[in-house]
């Protein structure tokens, strides 16, 4: 079994019984993987992106328990430490873990996007959140115009929501 599959397995165990959270990270992972490949990310950045997509919301569970909220700011506080433990347990390299944890700790801080792996993670998360949160057309257009930068992500958003 590949390490990404092991990580997905661990995340499903972590969210056991929480169908919404499991489906969310699996869908974000699928979009992130596809956008990264279409945008021809280099191999290590693609791996980091996919791992980050799998664990990006790992802080929600603790945030809901600790702060009674799933707000992004709490996810960013709680998520990196939990993600680090899990990734270390599965034997990922420290350089990979460090970048994944950075992405987990910043994936709702849109003014800090500084590289393509971060950009694609944000776009993949938005592609799913738009549907899950039932956003209206005006909001979708604002999200596209303000936060989408990749050709593939923008194309997906347009085809899925604005066709």
Legacy VTK file of the C-alpha trace (Angstrom):
# vtk DataFile Version 3.0
C-alpha trace
ASCII
DATASET POLYDATA
POINTS 163 float
0.000 0.000 0.000
1.308 3.473 -0.858
1.930 6.067 1.831
-0.824 8.361 0.529
-3.313 5.508 0.806
-2.083 4.855 4.344
-2.641 8.525 5.149
-6.159 8.424 3.695
-6.844 5.303 5.755
-5.609 7.079 8.909
-7.768 10.120 8.134
-10.838 7.946 7.659
-10.105 6.369 11.061
-9.595 9.856 12.540
-12.982 11.004 11.214
-14.755 7.653 11.754
-18.511 8.194 11.506
-18.151 11.760 10.149
-19.202 11.207 6.545
-19.223 14.939 5.754
-15.571 15.463 6.789
-14.370 12.279 5.071
-16.157 13.160 1.834
-14.840 16.722 2.035
-11.163 15.834 2.259
-11.497 13.123 -0.395
-13.096 15.578 -2.825
-10.523 18.305 -2.095
-7.772 15.715 -2.583
-9.230 14.691 -5.947
-9.439 18.258 -7.240
-6.005 19.178 -5.855
-4.406 16.129 -7.478
-6.042 16.835 -10.822
-5.336 20.574 -10.858
-1.718 19.960 -9.805
-1.221 17.447 -12.590
-2.919 19.668 -15.184
-0.760 22.607 -14.074
2.319 20.336 -14.320
3.575 20.802 -10.780
7.003 19.367 -10.145
6.928 15.938 -8.481
7.748 16.957 -4.886
5.315 19.910 -4.924
2.619 17.582 -6.266
3.253 15.142 -3.413
3.124 17.954 -0.854
-0.089 19.299 -2.403
-1.799 15.914 -2.305
-0.751 15.220 1.289
-1.864 18.694 2.371
-5.222 18.225 0.645
-5.790 14.999 2.571
-5.039 16.571 5.975
-5.925 20.230 5.344
-8.901 20.245 7.753
-7.435 17.893 10.369
-7.726 20.670 12.972
-11.520 20.898 12.732
-12.215 18.104 15.199
-10.097 19.647 17.966
-11.327 23.159 17.094
-14.924 22.095 17.562
-14.087 20.478 20.910
-11.813 23.240 22.185
-13.440 26.411 20.766
-16.911 25.087 19.837
-16.135 26.303 16.315
-14.836 24.987 13.008
-13.682 28.461 11.922
-10.622 28.547 9.709
-8.529 30.477 12.228
-8.930 27.677 14.772
-8.223 24.969 12.196
-4.994 26.775 11.354
-3.977 26.860 15.027
-4.817 23.244 15.844
-4.183 21.461 12.543
-0.407 21.594 12.017
0.542 19.768 15.212
-1.928 16.948 14.602
-0.872 16.663 10.957
2.805 16.572 11.938
2.276 13.694 14.369
0.369 11.676 11.784
2.845 12.323 8.963
5.806 11.455 11.215
4.086 8.244 12.298
3.782 7.269 8.622
7.442 8.036 7.951
7.292 11.057 5.673
10.466 13.157 5.338
10.751 16.221 7.573
11.001 18.641 4.630
7.708 17.299 3.266
6.078 17.384 6.714
7.214 20.957 7.282
5.642 22.258 4.079
2.428 20.239 4.537
2.071 21.635 8.060
2.683 25.154 6.755
-0.142 24.684 4.244
-2.463 23.223 6.894
-1.656 26.178 9.140
-2.352 28.777 6.464
-4.948 27.351 4.063
-7.518 29.976 5.117
-5.028 32.865 4.973
-5.451 33.834 1.349
-3.165 36.878 1.441
-0.186 34.619 2.214
-0.327 32.451 -0.922
3.276 32.359 -2.134
3.580 29.222 -4.226
1.609 27.040 -6.611
0.996 24.170 -4.157
-0.656 26.644 -1.762
-2.670 28.255 -4.589
-3.993 24.931 -5.831
-4.930 23.743 -2.327
-6.985 26.914 -1.828
-8.680 26.513 -5.216
-9.504 22.835 -4.615
-10.958 23.658 -1.185
-13.072 26.459 -2.660
-14.351 24.180 -5.446
-15.822 21.923 -2.770
-16.833 24.591 -0.235
-18.834 26.498 -2.878
-21.136 23.502 -3.233
-21.138 22.407 0.413
-21.918 25.942 1.604
-24.534 26.599 -1.098
-22.923 29.840 -2.293
-24.783 32.124 -4.704
-23.553 33.160 -8.168
-22.364 36.601 -7.039
-20.235 35.063 -4.282
-18.857 32.424 -6.672
-17.806 35.131 -9.155
-16.134 37.141 -6.383
-14.243 34.047 -5.200
-13.109 33.306 -8.745
-11.996 36.880 -9.393
-10.261 37.332 -6.030
-8.705 33.947 -5.322
-8.388 31.779 -8.421
-5.131 32.049 -10.377
-4.569 28.734 -12.169
-5.961 28.129 -15.613
-7.245 24.679 -14.593
-8.871 25.736 -11.327
-10.562 28.708 -12.972
-11.771 26.516 -15.818
-13.172 23.938 -13.374
-14.973 26.630 -11.368
-16.487 28.110 -14.532
-17.582 24.741 -15.921
-18.995 23.433 -12.636
-20.735 26.519 -11.283
-21.037 29.179 -13.981
-21.963 27.269 -17.170
LINES 1 164
163 0 1 2 3 4 5 6 7 8 9 10 11 12 13 14 15 16 17 18 19 20 21 22 23 24 25 26 27 28 29 30 31 32 33 34 35 36 37 38 39 40 41 42 43 44 45 46 47 48 49 50 51 52 53 54 55 56 57 58 59 60 61 62 63 64 65 66 67 68 69 70 71 72 73 74 75 76 77 78 79 80 81 82 83 84 85 86 87 88 89 90 91 92 93 94 95 96 97 98 99 100 101 102 103 104 105 106 107 108 109 110 111 112 113 114 115 116 117 118 119 120 121 122 123 124 125 126 127 128 129 130 131 132 133 134 135 136 137 138 139 140 141 142 143 144 145 146 147 148 149 150 151 152 153 154 155 156 157 158 159 160 161 162
